[in-house]
């Protein structure tokens, strides 16, 4: 036991323990008006925000591109913007199908552009 708690270094550990205890008491005083569910929800929110921020900072893209992408992603989820984007995508899909069938005189194969897992994919029915 003498190896871990030397007689001369006990004062340092007491100061550290006192600082930790003072911090705990100050935190309890600051949170006395909060309910337990609020403390838990704030803690979880801050943890997820920290993880999100760290993930954003580790990206290979510059910060301006990441901010622009985040804003565009948020705007894209607005219902009327989402409807306009889907309408334009449907128009582009129809135009692409018409272009493919324009030179298919026999119409032996039917090509279709399907939406699968967030991406458009071709498949052919023979």
Rosetta constraint file for C-alpha pairs under 8 A:
AtomPair CA 1 CA 5 HARMONIC 6.27 0.50
AtomPair CA 2 CA 6 HARMONIC 5.39 0.50
AtomPair CA 2 CA 7 HARMONIC 7.45 0.50
AtomPair CA 5 CA 9 HARMONIC 6.99 0.50
AtomPair CA 5 CA 10 HARMONIC 6.61 0.50
AtomPair CA 6 CA 10 HARMONIC 6.61 0.50
AtomPair CA 9 CA 13 HARMONIC 7.13 0.50
AtomPair CA 10 CA 14 HARMONIC 6.30 0.50
AtomPair CA 11 CA 15 HARMONIC 6.26 0.50
AtomPair CA 12 CA 16 HARMONIC 6.33 0.50
AtomPair CA 13 CA 17 HARMONIC 6.07 0.50
AtomPair CA 14 CA 18 HARMONIC 6.01 0.50
AtomPair CA 15 CA 19 HARMONIC 6.14 0.50
AtomPair CA 16 CA 20 HARMONIC 6.23 0.50
AtomPair CA 17 CA 21 HARMONIC 6.11 0.50
AtomPair CA 18 CA 22 HARMONIC 6.05 0.50
AtomPair CA 19 CA 23 HARMONIC 6.16 0.50
AtomPair CA 20 CA 24 HARMONIC 6.22 0.50
AtomPair CA 21 CA 25 HARMONIC 6.21 0.50
AtomPair CA 22 CA 26 HARMONIC 6.12 0.50
AtomPair CA 23 CA 27 HARMONIC 6.09 0.50
AtomPair CA 24 CA 28 HARMONIC 6.20 0.50
AtomPair CA 25 CA 29 HARMONIC 6.21 0.50
AtomPair CA 26 CA 30 HARMONIC 6.19 0.50
AtomPair CA 27 CA 31 HARMONIC 6.19 0.50
AtomPair CA 28 CA 32 HARMONIC 5.94 0.50
AtomPair CA 31 CA 39 HARMONIC 7.94 0.50
AtomPair CA 34 CA 38 HARMONIC 6.24 0.50
AtomPair CA 34 CA 39 HARMONIC 6.73 0.50
AtomPair CA 35 CA 39 HARMONIC 6.61 0.50
AtomPair CA 36 CA 40 HARMONIC 6.28 0.50
AtomPair CA 37 CA 41 HARMONIC 6.05 0.50
AtomPair CA 38 CA 42 HARMONIC 6.00 0.50
AtomPair CA 39 CA 43 HARMONIC 6.07 0.50
AtomPair CA 40 CA 44 HARMONIC 6.16 0.50
AtomPair CA 41 CA 45 HARMONIC 6.03 0.50
AtomPair CA 42 CA 46 HARMONIC 6.09 0.50
AtomPair CA 43 CA 47 HARMONIC 6.12 0.50
AtomPair CA 44 CA 48 HARMONIC 6.19 0.50
AtomPair CA 45 CA 49 HARMONIC 6.03 0.50
AtomPair CA 46 CA 50 HARMONIC 6.01 0.50
AtomPair CA 47 CA 51 HARMONIC 6.27 0.50
AtomPair CA 48 CA 52 HARMONIC 6.07 0.50
AtomPair CA 49 CA 53 HARMONIC 6.04 0.50
AtomPair CA 50 CA 54 HARMONIC 6.11 0.50
AtomPair CA 51 CA 55 HARMONIC 6.16 0.50
AtomPair CA 52 CA 56 HARMONIC 6.20 0.50
AtomPair CA 53 CA 57 HARMONIC 6.15 0.50
AtomPair CA 54 CA 58 HARMONIC 6.25 0.50
AtomPair CA 55 CA 59 HARMONIC 6.66 0.50
AtomPair CA 56 CA 66 HARMONIC 7.54 0.50
AtomPair CA 57 CA 63 HARMONIC 7.86 0.50
AtomPair CA 61 CA 65 HARMONIC 6.44 0.50
AtomPair CA 61 CA 66 HARMONIC 6.57 0.50
AtomPair CA 62 CA 66 HARMONIC 6.46 0.50
AtomPair CA 63 CA 67 HARMONIC 6.11 0.50
AtomPair CA 64 CA 68 HARMONIC 6.12 0.50
AtomPair CA 65 CA 69 HARMONIC 6.01 0.50
AtomPair CA 66 CA 70 HARMONIC 6.12 0.50
AtomPair CA 67 CA 71 HARMONIC 6.16 0.50
AtomPair CA 68 CA 72 HARMONIC 6.08 0.50
AtomPair CA 69 CA 73 HARMONIC 5.98 0.50
AtomPair CA 70 CA 74 HARMONIC 6.20 0.50
AtomPair CA 71 CA 75 HARMONIC 6.13 0.50
AtomPair CA 72 CA 76 HARMONIC 5.86 0.50
AtomPair CA 73 CA 77 HARMONIC 6.56 0.50
AtomPair CA 74 CA 78 HARMONIC 7.16 0.50
AtomPair CA 75 CA 81 HARMONIC 7.19 0.50
AtomPair CA 76 CA 81 HARMONIC 5.86 0.50
AtomPair CA 76 CA 82 HARMONIC 5.58 0.50
AtomPair CA 76 CA 85 HARMONIC 7.97 0.50
AtomPair CA 77 CA 81 HARMONIC 7.05 0.50
AtomPair CA 77 CA 82 HARMONIC 5.81 0.50
AtomPair CA 78 CA 82 HARMONIC 5.93 0.50
AtomPair CA 79 CA 83 HARMONIC 6.18 0.50
AtomPair CA 80 CA 84 HARMONIC 6.31 0.50
AtomPair CA 81 CA 85 HARMONIC 6.21 0.50
AtomPair CA 82 CA 86 HARMONIC 6.16 0.50
AtomPair CA 83 CA 87 HARMONIC 6.09 0.50
AtomPair CA 84 CA 88 HARMONIC 6.22 0.50
AtomPair CA 85 CA 89 HARMONIC 6.11 0.50
AtomPair CA 86 CA 90 HARMONIC 6.06 0.50
AtomPair CA 87 CA 91 HARMONIC 6.20 0.50
AtomPair CA 88 CA 92 HARMONIC 6.17 0.50
AtomPair CA 89 CA 93 HARMONIC 6.07 0.50
AtomPair CA 90 CA 94 HARMONIC 6.17 0.50
AtomPair CA 91 CA 95 HARMONIC 6.16 0.50
AtomPair CA 92 CA 96 HARMONIC 6.11 0.50
AtomPair CA 93 CA 97 HARMONIC 6.18 0.50
AtomPair CA 93 CA 113 HARMONIC 6.80 0.50
AtomPair CA 94 CA 98 HARMONIC 6.08 0.50
AtomPair CA 95 CA 99 HARMONIC 6.15 0.50
AtomPair CA 96 CA 100 HARMONIC 6.23 0.50
AtomPair CA 97 CA 101 HARMONIC 6.16 0.50
AtomPair CA 97 CA 111 HARMONIC 7.35 0.50
AtomPair CA 97 CA 112 HARMONIC 7.00 0.50
AtomPair CA 97 CA 113 HARMONIC 7.29 0.50
AtomPair CA 98 CA 102 HARMONIC 5.83 0.50
AtomPair CA 99 CA 103 HARMONIC 7.48 0.50
AtomPair CA 100 CA 104 HARMONIC 7.00 0.50
AtomPair CA 100 CA 111 HARMONIC 7.79 0.50
AtomPair CA 101 CA 105 HARMONIC 7.57 0.50
AtomPair CA 101 CA 107 HARMONIC 7.35 0.50
AtomPair CA 104 CA 108 HARMONIC 7.82 0.50
AtomPair CA 108 CA 126 HARMONIC 6.93 0.50
AtomPair CA 109 CA 124 HARMONIC 6.46 0.50
AtomPair CA 109 CA 125 HARMONIC 5.84 0.50
AtomPair CA 109 CA 126 HARMONIC 5.06 0.50
AtomPair CA 110 CA 124 HARMONIC 5.71 0.50
AtomPair CA 110 CA 125 HARMONIC 5.33 0.50
AtomPair CA 110 CA 126 HARMONIC 6.87 0.50
AtomPair CA 111 CA 122 HARMONIC 6.80 0.50
AtomPair CA 111 CA 123 HARMONIC 5.97 0.50
AtomPair CA 111 CA 124 HARMONIC 4.68 0.50
AtomPair CA 111 CA 125 HARMONIC 6.65 0.50
AtomPair CA 112 CA 122 HARMONIC 5.73 0.50
AtomPair CA 112 CA 123 HARMONIC 5.75 0.50
AtomPair CA 112 CA 124 HARMONIC 6.53 0.50
AtomPair CA 113 CA 120 HARMONIC 6.18 0.50
AtomPair CA 113 CA 121 HARMONIC 5.52 0.50
AtomPair CA 113 CA 122 HARMONIC 4.65 0.50
AtomPair CA 113 CA 123 HARMONIC 6.75 0.50
AtomPair CA 114 CA 120 HARMONIC 5.39 0.50
AtomPair CA 114 CA 121 HARMONIC 5.31 0.50
AtomPair CA 114 CA 122 HARMONIC 6.26 0.50
AtomPair CA 114 CA 123 HARMONIC 7.61 0.50
AtomPair CA 115 CA 119 HARMONIC 5.58 0.50
AtomPair CA 115 CA 120 HARMONIC 4.43 0.50
AtomPair CA 115 CA 121 HARMONIC 6.29 0.50
AtomPair CA 116 CA 120 HARMONIC 6.04 0.50
AtomPair CA 116 CA 121 HARMONIC 6.69 0.50
